[in-house]
Amino acid sequence: MSPLLLLLLAGCVAGALNAVGGGGTFVALPALVSVGLSPVTANASSTIALVPGAVAGAWVYRRDHIPVGPAPTWALTCVSVVGGGIGAGVLLLLPASSFEAAVPWLLAFATVLLAFGRHVSRALSDALGRPLGMSSTAVLIGQLVLAMYGGYFGGAVGIMMMALWSIGLGLDTAAANPMRITQLAAVYLSATALFVVASDALSSAHFLAALLIGAVAGGAGGAHLARRLPPWLLRSVILTSAVTMTVLYFVRG
């Protein structure tokens, strides 16, 4: 298979995964490394390429957003943009090896929270005798940390968002999926702006273009598919994606 065709197909799969359940980075990053890009350049390139797909998915979902607890959507999006830019700056300044060592454990933690978050939230609410909920400030601080992680590495940041919202607010993963897509787009957008200016991702523009075209098609198609899936099936897909990514990252590490 030619490198361009490989990246086109990888982009389709990555864009669709991000729209449906998350995990696109795990497909896009190895594909770019396999055609000869360095890990840091591949990481920057995959973020740039996945932006249009995330934006396409956010557009499909534009009428399906629900609030993330008490935090205003505009504030959540601003925090995602700022955090994504900070994380991208850290990637360009520091080696990624030390942080990558922690990624499998972060994913494992996020997957457990995603699987049992609503049950834990309900149990804590019953024990306290009142609804459990993060304050607006807590939601925004948590989102800032996750957005910085997303700008730095990007792998499964959407899954971690879902885990945070599930355990802290009791949000249903299927209902919160449209907001996850929109916040992913915000994180990637600011990171991309910095990567385009400060990284060497554009030195392999033909590889980047192939991945980007595939990601747009996959992102739009995946979002349309996700909107038609029953909530229980969408929750199952998201959780399966989280478990699979966690296992793959442990194996890869």
SULJOKA-V791076 format. One line per field, one symbol per residue. phi: phi as a letter, one per 20 degrees, with the letter a starting at -180 (. if undefined). psi: psi as a letter, one per 40 degrees, with the letter a starting at -180 (. if undefined). A space follows every 10 residues. Layout:
BEGIN
phi=???
psi=???
END
This chain:
BEGIN
phi=.fgffgffff fgfffffffe boofffefff ffffeoefgf fffffffffe fgffffffff egedfcfeme ffffffffff ffffffffff gfecfeffff feggffffff fffffdgfff fffffffemb feaffgffff ffffffffff ffcnfmffff fffffffecm fffffeggfg fffggfffff ffgfffeddd fffdffffff ffffffffff fffffffeff gfffffffff ffffffffff fff
psi=hidddddddd dddddddddd eieddddddd ddddeeiidd ddddddddde dddddddddd edeeiiigae hidddddddd dddddddddd dddiiedddd dedddddddd dddddedddd dddddddeei hhhiiddddd dddddddddd ddddhfdddd ddddddddef ihdddedddd dddddddddd dddddddeif dedgdddddd dddddddddd dddddddeii dddddddddd dddddddddd dd.
END
